[in-house]
């Protein structure tokens, strides 16, 4: 059975949700199935389906479809609590995961009905629900920082709600051409140092003041060969992958496969490289490593070279980009080329040692 979302890992258990609503708990060391929870049991397929990844919190897995939102013990698979988030829900599944902060769980489970809900993390009791035009076509996972929960929708709108009450604090439309079911956003925003960075499929990565919603800067992606949206998406530039923030740097990869580092406060480009394949999934940071997965099935890890300057402008590549993202024929290689070669050599040596 297919798994459409990512996984969550906590306390030795890897949790994954199948598209039919079955949640599996796997042993992180062996991959053996420890438990399964049938959240889709007794539901029509559209209501049972889960496209979102699970979320881990305090030893529990939080995951849901349109009719069952549950907290499940990661160790044993027992149901801590279960509620019905969208009683009328049958189709229009959302892709967003549950966001958890300060004793509350925030989630969207239908792109038409139910809006954004907040549930008590310990009991599953409904705290508040926000519904309206702004909650149309939400696919991206909401994020919580301080007393606000930030949400983006398919109309290319961003809004902030009070986490305690659900009251709207501010909203902003990023693109006047946005429309219902425009699928303008899929990747979750990132927040750091009071700056909210929103990836959109309508060309731009947009930075906003997280307190007021005031726009700080935009950075345009490069034209892509893939079409991540519908008919509007032909050769459209944009960002489907969630960006990450480390200190004062934003890392973002567009649908053409260009990985870029930007100044968080000004949007000035600090560095970039072409990966040679589109990037449609989120980036990840572990210690000093930046990990990026691309559409061709490659996973790349980047780490700053000891003597590499902070801002690197890649050289041109007259011979074109090879499938691994490096310049062919040894011409016009960027300063990152030596880093990439070192990484390849390291991985090859590691494989030989394992063999």
N, C-alpha and C positions, 0 to 999 in steps of 0.2 A: 504494500500500500504506500502511496506517495506521501512524502513529507515536504510541505511547501515552505514552511517557515524555518527559522534557525532553531538552535537548541539552547537549553539552559543547563548549567553545571553547578551543582552544589553538594557538598558533603559526600563526594564519591559517587554521585548519581548524575547521569546525563538524561535529561528529559526532552522528549521530542513528541510533537503532535502530528498524527496522521490526518490526511484530508477527510477521512470518514468520521473524525471526532474522537478517535482512540488516542489516549495519551500513554506513552511508554516510558518507564523508568529503567534505564540501562546501567549496568555496572561500568563505572568509568575505566576500570582496568581491563576488563575482559570483554565488554560488550554484551554480556549475557543479560537477558530481560529479567529484571527483578520484580516488576509489577506492571500491570496495565489498568487503566481507568477508562471506562467506556462512556465518555461524555455524550456520544451520539446515540446511545441506545434509545430506541423508541421514537426517534425523531425522523422527519423526512430528510432526505439527503442534503437539501439546501440549508436547512436549519442546523443540521449536525456538523457541517463542514467547518474545518479549522484551517485557515491560511496563515494565521499569525504565529509567531514564536512564543514559547512559554517564557515566563519571568520567574526568577528565583529570589526568595526573600526569607531570611531567618529559618532556613531548613524546609521551607514549603515551596511548592511550584504553583504559580497562579496562571491559569489558562482558561479560555472559554470560547464557546460558540455563541450563536444568537440566543439560545435557550438555557444554557448552563454555563455559568461562571463559577469556577471552583478553586479552592485552595486545597492542595493535595500534599500529604507528607512525602517529602522526597525520599526518606529512608524506607518507608513501608508501603507507600501508595494509598494509605487510608485517606478518606475524605474528611478534611477538617471542617469545611462548610461548602455549601453549594446554593446558588441563587439563580433566578431566571432574569437575565438582564434585559431582554427584549421579548416580552410575551407574544407580540404579534409577528416576530421575525420569521421569515421563511427563505429569503434570498438576499441579494445585495450584501454579501459578506465583506467585512472590513479586513484589512491586512495588519492592523496595528496591534502591538503587544500591550499588556497591562503595564501601567507606570505606577510605582509604589513609593510613597514618601510620607513620613510623619503620621503613621497609623492609618493611612488611607490608600486605597487602590483605585486608580482612575482608568477607565476603559471605554472604547467605542467598539460595538459589535455588529453594527448594521450601518450602511452608508446612507440610508434614508430615514430609518426610525430609531428612536431611543436616545439620540444625541450622545453627549458625553456624560457618563455617570461616575459618581464617587461612592465607594463602598467602604465600610469599616473594615480595616485589614484583619482584625481579630475575629469578628463575628459574621461578616458579610452583610451586615445591615446597610441599607441605602442611606447615605448621608445627604446627597442632593443630586439633581439631574439638570443639565443645561441642554435645552432643545431650541432649535430655530434654524434660520437660513444658514448661519455660520457652520452648523454641524452637518452640512451636506457633503457627501463624498469624502469622508476622512479615511485616508489609508495609512498615513504616517503615524508612528507611535508618538504620543504626547510626551513631553518632558516636564519635570517639576524642578523648580529652583526657588528657594525661599518660600514666600507665601503665594506664588503664582504657578499655575499649570499652563503651559504653552501648547497651542494646538494649531496645526496647519491643515487646510482642506484642498480639495481638488479644484476649487475656483481660484486658487492662488491667493488665498486670504490667510492671514495669521491673526490669532487672537489670544488674549491672556485672561484667565479666570482666577478669581480668588479661591485658593485651595480649601478654605474653611467653609465658604458660603456658596460658591459657584457664581458669584456676581461677576459680570463682564467688566474688566478694568480697561482694556483697550483693544482695538482691532484695526487692521490695515490690509488693503488690497494691494498686492505686489505688482499685478499686471492688469491693466484695464481690459485686456483681451480675454481674461479668464472667464470661464463659464461653468455652469453645472455639468458635471461629468467630464470636465476637461482633463482630469487626471494630472493636474499641474504639479502635484507633490506626491512623492512616495517615501523618500528618505526622511528620517527623523531629523529635526534641527539639533544643533549643538549649542551649548551655552558655556561661557567662561568669562569671568571678570565683567559681568553685567552686559555682555554682548551676546545676542542671540543670532546664530548664523543658520539661515534657512536654504536648503538646496531645492531648486525648482527645475522642472523639465521645460520651462519656458526661458531657456538660455542662461539665466542668471543665478549665481550664488549671492544671497542678499544678507547683509548684516544690519541688525536693528538694535537700538537701545532697549535692553530687556525690561526696563522700568516703564518707559513711555511708549515704546513702539516706533520711535523716530528712526527713519532710515539713515544709516551711517555711510554705507558704501555698497557697490555692486561689482561683481566680477563675472564676465561673460565666459561661458564654456565655448568649446570648439565644435564645429559641425560634425555630426556622427553618422556613421553608415547604418547604424541600427535605428529602429523606430520604437522607442520605449513607450510612447503614447499612441493614440489612434491616428486618424487621417491627418491631423495637424502635425504629426511628428515626423514627416518626411524631411530627413537631413536636419532636423531641429537640434540645435545645441542645447545642452542642459546637464543637470546633475541629478542622477537618481540615487546615488550612494550617499549615505549620511556622512557628513564631514566629522572630523575630530579636532579638538583643540588641545594643544599642549603649551601651557604658559601663554605667551603672546603670539602664538603661531596657529593659524588655521590650516589644516591639511584637507584637501578636497580633490576628488578624481571625477572627471566628467564622463559622459557617455561615449566620448571618442577615445578615452583611455589616456588622457593627459592628467598627470598627477602634479599638483601645484601646492606650494607653501605660500601663504599670504600673511601679512601683518594683520593681527586681529583687530586693531583699532583703526587702521587706515585703508586696508585692502590692498596695499602695495604688494606686488609679487616679489617674493624673495628667492624663489627657486622653482623649477619645474622640470619634468622629464616625461617623455612619451613612452607608454608601456606597450604599445603595439596592438592592444585589444581593448574593447570597451570595458568600463567598470560600472556594474549595476548594483553591487552590494556594498555594504558599509565597510569602512576602514576600521582597523583596531590598533591599539597601542599597548605594548607590554614593555615595561621599563623604558629603555632607550630605543626600542624597536618599533617600527611602523610596518604593519602587515596589510597587504592589499591583494585581494583576489580579483581576477579579471575573467572576462567572458569566454576566453579560450581554455579555461580550466587551470590556469597557472596561479600559483600563490607566491607572491614576492615579499621578502622582508628587507627593509631598508634600515640602516643605522649610520649615523654620521661618522665619516672618516676622521681620524685623529687630527689631521691638518687641513680638513676641508673648510673653506670659508663659509660663513653663515649664509651668504647670498651667492648663489651660483646660477649663472645664465648659461643654459646648455648651448653648445655649438650647433651649427647647422649640419644636416645629414643629407648631402646631395645624392647619395646612393639609395636613399629610402630607409625605412625602418624594418628591421627583421622581426620575425615572430616573437622573439624574446625581448623586444624593446630596445635593442642596441643598433647602432649604425652598422650597415653592411660594408664590406670591403675595407674596414678600418678607417674610413674617412669621416671627418667631422664628429668624432666621438665627444660626448660631453664629459666633464670632470667626474660625473657619476659612473662612467663606464668602468673605471678601475674598481669601484665599490661593487658593482654588479658582478664583475668577473671574480672578485674575491669571494663573494657570496656563493657563486656557482661552484667554485673550487672547494669551499668549505662543505657544502652539501654533498658534493661528490665524494669527498673524503669520508664524511660521516656514513654514507651508504656503504662504502667499502668496508668500514670498520664493522658495521652491523652484519654484513655478509660473512 
